[in-house]
């Protein structure tokens, strides 16, 4: 696996993180995402992390970077599917995911992107 | 990774296959999918295989099984994102994915499910 697939859904792009992320994979994902935002004119990026049992500072930084780059390209980033235990650990670690919006699931994430753009 | 995440999108469920499938994972996916179809009343199942570089008879059988079980639960199965090279190999291997519909991408897959249900 050298690439994380990016799926297009209307005005938004959807990325489902299912594998262990390492530096190269993160860089490839950021590059692919920015290219896809530019090519499709997507207004939002949804990142599904429902498979992740741990979100550490490395993943937190990745999410923040993606959100920051997307914002420059005029797309909103929404993290969806976070497990309750992950949310608790994030707060305990003092990671607040600055600049990243969250939604409970893909449907609410889509609604959030639509509202933000209305 | 012991589970493949299943995302709900309106009337459909979306599964993105990104990891190597083995027997246990396939069984878990089939069980999770049938439970989710029953719980949500989903009318369609989209299986994204854009990460897969090879679809062999094992994966072909898995897709066929999922389609057959979903049909019994009154949900249509659409395989999306197949790479051109994979399509060529499938035909060369004589695997025609009986009972499985395909669409180029998620958006067309959603449209197919909506049309089939209209």
Boltz contact constraints between the chains, C-beta under 6 A:
constraints:
  - contact:
      token1: [A, 5]
      token2: [B, 50]
      max_distance: 6.0
  - contact:
      token1: [A, 5]
      token2: [B, 51]
      max_distance: 6.0
  - contact:
      token1: [A, 7]
      token2: [B, 106]
      max_distance: 6.0
  - contact:
      token1: [A, 9]
      token2: [B, 106]
      max_distance: 6.0
  - contact:
      token1: [A, 16]
      token2: [B, 16]
      max_distance: 6.0
  - contact:
      token1: [A, 18]
      token2: [B, 18]
      max_distance: 6.0
  - contact:
      token1: [A, 50]
      token2: [B, 5]
      max_distance: 6.0
  - contact:
      token1: [A, 51]
      token2: [B, 5]
      max_distance: 6.0
  - contact:
      token1: [A, 106]
      token2: [B, 7]
      max_distance: 6.0
  - contact:
      token1: [A, 106]
      token2: [B, 9]
      max_distance: 6.0
